[in-house]
Amino acid sequence: MNKQKIWLSSPHMGGSEQKFVQEAFDTNWVAPLGPNVNGLESDLENYLGNESHVGALSSGTAAIHLGLILLGVQAGDTVICQSMTFSASANPILYLGATPIFIDSESETWNLCPIALEEAITDSIAKGRKPKAIIAVHLYGVPYQIEAIRAVANRYSIPVLEDSAEALGSSYKGQKCGTFGDIGVLSFNGNKIITTSGGGAIVTKSKVLKDKALFFATQSRDNAPHYQHSEIGYNYRMSNICAGIGRGQMEVLEAHVALRRTMHDFYVDLFAAISGVTVFTAPNEDYFANYWLSTIVVEPQLTNGIDRESVRLAFEAENIECRPLWKPMHLQPIFEKYPYYGNRVAETLFEKGLCLPSGSNLTDDDRARISDVVLRLFQNN
C-alpha cells in the first residue's frame, strides 16, 4: 500500500512552537517549571475567562486524579462517571480506591443522561452511600447538558468534575467548556485540538485551589529548607519544554477549531444524500462544538446492510484511519463489575458509531480520497 496514511487526528503545528522551545533551551529552563509553564497557564486563563485559575500538568489523567483529590474523594467513596468516555475519565477513581458508578448517555449530546444520573444518586443515598463527585464529559467536543446536570448536582449537593479533555474551544451559551464544573480538566495529548506533546491542565475557581493542586503535583513538598512531606504527592507538573509547544499552539487554537468545524461541515455535505448515515451534530445554537472528532452513526437496516464495520474496513483498505466510538466503560473488562444506570443508548452508539478523520491539517487531496471511499462504497451497494 503506497498511499500516504490519513490519520484520525494528528498533531498540527502552528509555527511558533520552536521559538518557545528554543527559549527554554537557551535559558536552561528544561525543568517542570519556568516561563513557558507560567505563560501557558496565563494564556489559558485569559482564553477561558470566568476568573479561571489554570495549573499545567503532565496529562489530563493527572488533572482528573488531582481534581478528585481536591473534591475530597477517598478510598471507599463512590464517584459517578459517564460511561461513554475514554478510560482516563474513570481510571483515577480506582487510583483512589473509590468505586465508580457508570451512567448511560442521552441521545442529543451523547453525554451524561440527567435522568439516569438522578436515579443513581437517589439509589446510592438510599443505600447510605451518597456519591462524592460526578464526572461529566464533553464527548467529541459537544458540551453535555450543562443546566440539567448542574440542576441534579445542586439538588443533592454533589460537586461536578468537568472532563473537558476533548472540548477546548467548545462553549455553551458563550461560556467556554472547562469552566462549568467545580473543577475542570483539559488535555493536550498529541491527538487533541492543540497539543503539548503530552500534557493537560486543571481548572479551578480560586487561586487557593489551584495552589493546592500544584502542591500535590510537585510531590507535596512542605515549606521547609529541607525535603519534608506531610501529604502524599505526585510528579504531575508539566515541563517547560512541553509548555513551550503549548504556547505556540495557543496562537493557532481558534484557527484549529475553525478547521475542525469545517471538516464536520464537509461530512455533513458528504453524507447528506446517503440514507441511513447521520453525522453527529450539536443539538442547537446554544452549543458551540469544536468537533474534535467528526462522527457518524450507521443504520444497516437503512443502508442495504452496510454497517459501521463495513465503512471502517473500506477506509482501512485505502490507508485511512477510522475508529469506533468509545466503548462504554460499563462494558470494559476492568469496569464491568461496577454499578450501571441507564438503558442502551451508549451501547447502541458504540455498535453503530464511527469516528472519521478530523484533523485540522487535512488537505483537499485528503478530503477527495475520503469522499471517493464513501461514494464508491454506498454507490456500489
CORVEN-V412121 format. One record per residue. N is the residue number from 1. RES is the residue in one small letter. PHI is phi in whole degrees, 0 to 359 (999 if undefined). BURIAL is b if it has 16 or more other C-alpha atoms within 10 Angstrom, else e. Layout:
n:N res:RES phi:PHI burial:BURIAL
n:N res:RES phi:PHI burial:BURIAL
This chain:
n:1 res:m phi:999 burial:e
n:2 res:n phi:261 burial:e
n:3 res:k phi:291 burial:e
n:4 res:q phi:294 burial:e
n:5 res:k phi:294 burial:e
n:6 res:i phi:260 burial:b
n:7 res:w phi:272 burial:b
n:8 res:l phi:298 burial:b
n:9 res:s phi:196 burial:b
n:10 res:s phi:258 burial:b
n:11 res:p phi:301 burial:b
n:12 res:h phi:223 burial:b
n:13 res:m phi:282 burial:b
n:14 res:g phi:256 burial:b
n:15 res:g phi:122 burial:e
n:16 res:s phi:264 burial:b
n:17 res:e phi:301 burial:b
n:18 res:q phi:296 burial:b
n:19 res:k phi:299 burial:e
n:20 res:f phi:291 burial:b
n:21 res:v phi:294 burial:b
n:22 res:q phi:299 burial:e
n:23 res:e phi:300 burial:b
n:24 res:a phi:297 burial:b
n:25 res:f phi:291 burial:e
n:26 res:d phi:298 burial:e
n:27 res:t phi:260 burial:e
n:28 res:n phi:64 burial:e
n:29 res:w phi:270 burial:b
n:30 res:v phi:246 burial:b
n:31 res:a phi:270 burial:e
n:32 res:p phi:281 burial:b
n:33 res:l phi:191 burial:b
n:34 res:g phi:138 burial:b
n:35 res:p phi:300 burial:b
n:36 res:n phi:291 burial:b
n:37 res:v phi:298 burial:b
n:38 res:n phi:298 burial:b
n:39 res:g phi:294 burial:b
n:40 res:l phi:295 burial:b
n:41 res:e phi:300 burial:b
n:42 res:s phi:294 burial:b
n:43 res:d phi:301 burial:b
n:44 res:l phi:291 burial:b
n:45 res:e phi:298 burial:b
n:46 res:n phi:293 burial:e
n:47 res:y phi:291 burial:e
n:48 res:l phi:287 burial:b
n:49 res:g phi:67 burial:e
n:50 res:n phi:55 burial:e
n:51 res:e phi:53 burial:e
n:52 res:s phi:285 burial:b
n:53 res:h phi:236 burial:b
n:54 res:v phi:243 burial:b
n:55 res:g phi:243 burial:b
n:56 res:a phi:280 burial:b
n:57 res:l phi:232 burial:b
n:58 res:s phi:285 burial:b
n:59 res:s phi:193 burial:b
n:60 res:g phi:293 burial:b
n:61 res:t phi:298 burial:b
n:62 res:a phi:300 burial:b
n:63 res:a phi:295 burial:b
n:64 res:i phi:296 burial:b
n:65 res:h phi:302 burial:b
n:66 res:l phi:293 burial:b
n:67 res:g phi:299 burial:b
n:68 res:l phi:295 burial:b
n:69 res:i phi:297 burial:b
n:70 res:l phi:298 burial:b
n:71 res:l phi:275 burial:b
n:72 res:g phi:87 burial:e
n:73 res:v phi:289 burial:b
n:74 res:q phi:225 burial:b
n:75 res:a phi:303 burial:e
n:76 res:g phi:94 burial:e
n:77 res:d phi:284 burial:b
n:78 res:t phi:244 burial:b
n:79 res:v phi:228 burial:b
n:80 res:i phi:277 burial:b
n:81 res:c phi:218 burial:b
n:82 res:q phi:305 burial:b
n:83 res:s phi:281 burial:b
n:84 res:m phi:275 burial:b
n:85 res:t phi:194 burial:b
n:86 res:f phi:284 burial:b
n:87 res:s phi:299 burial:b
n:88 res:a phi:297 burial:b
n:89 res:s phi:294 burial:b
n:90 res:a phi:257 burial:b
n:91 res:n phi:306 burial:b
n:92 res:p phi:297 burial:b
n:93 res:i phi:299 burial:b
n:94 res:l phi:287 burial:e
n:95 res:y phi:308 burial:e
n:96 res:l phi:270 burial:b
n:97 res:g phi:76 burial:e
n:98 res:a phi:268 burial:b
n:99 res:t phi:250 burial:b
n:100 res:p phi:281 burial:b
n:101 res:i phi:239 burial:b
n:102 res:f phi:265 burial:b
n:103 res:i phi:236 burial:b
n:104 res:d phi:293 burial:b
n:105 res:s phi:270 burial:b
n:106 res:e phi:256 burial:b
n:107 res:s phi:279 burial:e
n:108 res:e phi:281 burial:e
n:109 res:t phi:248 burial:b
n:110 res:w phi:69 burial:b
n:111 res:n phi:253 burial:b
n:112 res:l phi:313 burial:b
n:113 res:c phi:280 burial:b
n:114 res:p phi:295 burial:b
n:115 res:i phi:291 burial:b
n:116 res:a phi:294 burial:b
n:117 res:l phi:300 burial:b
n:118 res:e phi:293 burial:b
n:119 res:e phi:299 burial:e
n:120 res:a phi:295 burial:b
n:121 res:i phi:294 burial:b
n:122 res:t phi:295 burial:e
n:123 res:d phi:293 burial:e
n:124 res:s phi:295 burial:e
n:125 res:i phi:297 burial:e
n:126 res:a phi:298 burial:e
n:127 res:k phi:270 burial:e
n:128 res:g phi:82 burial:e
n:129 res:r phi:227 burial:e
n:130 res:k phi:298 burial:b
n:131 res:p phi:300 burial:b
n:132 res:k phi:273 burial:b
n:133 res:a phi:200 burial:b
n:134 res:i phi:237 burial:b
n:135 res:i phi:260 burial:b
n:136 res:a phi:247 burial:b
n:137 res:v phi:243 burial:b
n:138 res:h phi:267 burial:b
n:139 res:l phi:289 burial:b
n:140 res:y phi:55 burial:b
n:141 res:g phi:88 burial:b
n:142 res:v phi:265 burial:b
n:143 res:p phi:302 burial:b
n:144 res:y phi:287 burial:b
n:145 res:q phi:286 burial:b
n:146 res:i phi:307 burial:b
n:147 res:e phi:291 burial:e
n:148 res:a phi:293 burial:e
n:149 res:i phi:292 burial:b
n:150 res:r phi:296 burial:b
n:151 res:a phi:299 burial:e
n:152 res:v phi:295 burial:b
n:153 res:a phi:300 burial:b
n:154 res:n phi:292 burial:e
n:155 res:r phi:300 burial:e
n:156 res:y phi:247 burial:e
n:157 res:s phi:53 burial:e
n:158 res:i phi:242 burial:b
n:159 res:p phi:289 burial:b
n:160 res:v phi:251 burial:b
n:161 res:l phi:263 burial:b
n:162 res:e phi:268 burial:b
n:163 res:d phi:276 burial:b
n:164 res:s phi:256 burial:b
n:165 res:a phi:301 burial:b
n:166 res:e phi:259 burial:b
n:167 res:a phi:232 burial:b
n:168 res:l phi:297 burial:b
n:169 res:g phi:101 burial:b
n:170 res:s phi:274 burial:b
n:171 res:s phi:206 burial:b
n:172 res:y phi:229 burial:b
n:173 res:k phi:50 burial:e
n:174 res:g phi:86 burial:e
n:175 res:q phi:263 burial:b
n:176 res:k phi:290 burial:b
n:177 res:c phi:297 burial:b
n:178 res:g phi:106 burial:b
n:179 res:t phi:244 burial:b
n:180 res:f phi:269 burial:b
n:181 res:g phi:278 burial:b
n:182 res:d phi:295 burial:b
n:183 res:i phi:227 burial:b
n:184 res:g phi:245 burial:b
n:185 res:v phi:226 burial:b
n:186 res:l phi:237 burial:b
n:187 res:s phi:231 burial:b
n:188 res:f phi:236 burial:b
n:189 res:n phi:300 burial:b
n:190 res:g phi:301 burial:b
n:191 res:n phi:261 burial:b
n:192 res:k phi:273 burial:b
n:193 res:i phi:308 burial:b
n:194 res:i phi:232 burial:b
n:195 res:t phi:227 burial:b
n:196 res:t phi:242 burial:b
n:197 res:s phi:80 burial:b
n:198 res:g phi:224 burial:b
n:199 res:g phi:153 burial:b
n:200 res:g phi:194 burial:b
n:201 res:a phi:205 burial:b
n:202 res:i phi:252 burial:b
n:203 res:v phi:242 burial:b
n:204 res:t phi:238 burial:b
n:205 res:k phi:261 burial:b
n:206 res:s phi:211 burial:e
n:207 res:k phi:293 burial:e
n:208 res:v phi:300 burial:e
n:209 res:l phi:291 burial:b
n:210 res:k phi:300 burial:b
n:211 res:d phi:298 burial:e
n:212 res:k phi:294 burial:e
n:213 res:a phi:298 burial:b
n:214 res:l phi:289 burial:b
n:215 res:f phi:300 burial:b
n:216 res:f phi:297 burial:b
n:217 res:a phi:287 burial:b
n:218 res:t phi:241 burial:e
n:219 res:q phi:67 burial:b
n:220 res:s phi:49 burial:b
n:221 res:r phi:280 burial:b
n:222 res:d phi:292 burial:e
n:223 res:n phi:283 burial:e
n:224 res:a phi:208 burial:e
n:225 res:p phi:291 burial:e
n:226 res:h phi:252 burial:e
n:227 res:y phi:278 burial:e
n:228 res:q phi:228 burial:e
n:229 res:h phi:224 burial:e
n:230 res:s phi:256 burial:e
n:231 res:e phi:225 burial:e
n:232 res:i phi:294 burial:e
n:233 res:g phi:237 burial:b
n:234 res:y phi:220 burial:b
n:235 res:n phi:262 burial:e
n:236 res:y phi:243 burial:b
n:237 res:r phi:279 burial:b
n:238 res:m phi:282 burial:b
n:239 res:s phi:282 burial:b
n:240 res:n phi:295 burial:b
n:241 res:i phi:290 burial:b
n:242 res:c phi:300 burial:b
n:243 res:a phi:296 burial:b
n:244 res:g phi:297 burial:b
n:245 res:i phi:300 burial:b
n:246 res:g phi:298 burial:b
n:247 res:r phi:296 burial:b
n:248 res:g phi:294 burial:b
n:249 res:q phi:292 burial:b
n:250 res:m phi:301 burial:b
n:251 res:e phi:292 burial:b
n:252 res:v phi:243 burial:b
n:253 res:l phi:304 burial:b
n:254 res:e phi:298 burial:b
n:255 res:a phi:295 burial:e
n:256 res:h phi:294 burial:b
n:257 res:v phi:299 burial:b
n:258 res:a phi:299 burial:b
n:259 res:l phi:291 burial:b
n:260 res:r phi:295 burial:b
n:261 res:r phi:293 burial:b
n:262 res:t phi:295 burial:b
n:263 res:m phi:297 burial:b
n:264 res:h phi:299 burial:b
n:265 res:d phi:298 burial:e
n:266 res:f phi:302 burial:e
n:267 res:y phi:290 burial:b
n:268 res:v phi:302 burial:b
n:269 res:d phi:291 burial:e
n:270 res:l phi:298 burial:b
n:271 res:f phi:263 burial:b
n:272 res:a phi:303 burial:e
n:273 res:a phi:259 burial:e
n:274 res:i phi:256 burial:e
n:275 res:s phi:292 burial:e
n:276 res:g phi:90 burial:b
n:277 res:v phi:237 burial:b
n:278 res:t phi:241 burial:b
n:279 res:v phi:272 burial:b
n:280 res:f phi:295 burial:b
n:281 res:t phi:224 burial:b
n:282 res:a phi:303 burial:b
n:283 res:p phi:298 burial:e
n:284 res:n phi:199 burial:e
n:285 res:e phi:288 burial:e
n:286 res:d phi:294 burial:e
n:287 res:y phi:262 burial:b
n:288 res:f phi:250 burial:b
n:289 res:a phi:259 burial:b
n:290 res:n phi:284 burial:b
n:291 res:y phi:46 burial:b
n:292 res:w phi:313 burial:b
n:293 res:l phi:235 burial:b
n:294 res:s phi:276 burial:b
n:295 res:t phi:226 burial:b
n:296 res:i phi:230 burial:b
n:297 res:v phi:242 burial:b
n:298 res:v phi:249 burial:b
n:299 res:e phi:256 burial:b
n:300 res:p phi:299 burial:b
n:301 res:q phi:290 burial:e
n:302 res:l phi:251 burial:e
n:303 res:t phi:244 burial:e
n:304 res:n phi:60 burial:e
n:305 res:g phi:96 burial:e
n:306 res:i phi:289 burial:b
n:307 res:d phi:244 burial:b
n:308 res:r phi:305 burial:b
n:309 res:e phi:291 burial:b
n:310 res:s phi:299 burial:e
n:311 res:v phi:293 burial:b
n:312 res:r phi:300 burial:b
n:313 res:l phi:291 burial:e
n:314 res:a phi:296 burial:b
n:315 res:f phi:292 burial:b
n:316 res:e phi:300 burial:b
n:317 res:a phi:297 burial:e
n:318 res:e phi:255 burial:b
n:319 res:n phi:61 burial:b
n:320 res:i phi:242 burial:b
n:321 res:e phi:279 burial:b
n:322 res:c phi:227 burial:b
n:323 res:r phi:209 burial:b
n:324 res:p phi:303 burial:b
n:325 res:l phi:299 burial:b
n:326 res:w phi:306 burial:b
n:327 res:k phi:287 burial:b
n:328 res:p phi:305 burial:b
n:329 res:m phi:298 burial:b
n:330 res:h phi:289 burial:b
n:331 res:l phi:260 burial:e
n:332 res:q phi:281 burial:e
n:333 res:p phi:308 burial:e
n:334 res:i phi:285 burial:e
n:335 res:f phi:242 burial:b
n:336 res:e phi:293 burial:e
n:337 res:k phi:275 burial:e
n:338 res:y phi:268 burial:e
n:339 res:p phi:298 burial:e
n:340 res:y phi:220 burial:b
n:341 res:y phi:234 burial:b
n:342 res:g phi:136 burial:b
n:343 res:n phi:248 burial:e
n:344 res:r phi:236 burial:e
n:345 res:v phi:298 burial:b
n:346 res:a phi:297 burial:b
n:347 res:e phi:298 burial:b
n:348 res:t phi:293 burial:e
n:349 res:l phi:298 burial:b
n:350 res:f phi:297 burial:b
n:351 res:e phi:293 burial:b
n:352 res:k phi:249 burial:b
n:353 res:g phi:261 burial:b
n:354 res:l phi:218 burial:b
n:355 res:c phi:269 burial:b
n:356 res:l phi:250 burial:b
n:357 res:p phi:307 burial:b
n:358 res:s phi:224 burial:b
n:359 res:g phi:299 burial:b
n:360 res:s phi:286 burial:b
n:361 res:n phi:254 burial:b
n:362 res:l phi:289 burial:b
n:363 res:t phi:255 burial:e
n:364 res:d phi:299 burial:e
n:365 res:d phi:296 burial:e
n:366 res:d phi:299 burial:b
n:367 res:r phi:297 burial:b
n:368 res:a phi:296 burial:e
n:369 res:r phi:295 burial:b
n:370 res:i phi:298 burial:b
n:371 res:s phi:300 burial:b
n:372 res:d phi:299 burial:e
n:373 res:v phi:298 burial:b
n:374 res:v phi:296 burial:b
n:375 res:l phi:293 burial:e
n:376 res:r phi:296 burial:e
n:377 res:l phi:297 burial:e
n:378 res:f phi:278 burial:e
n:379 res:q phi:289 burial:e
n:380 res:n phi:296 burial:e
n:381 res:n phi:284 burial:e
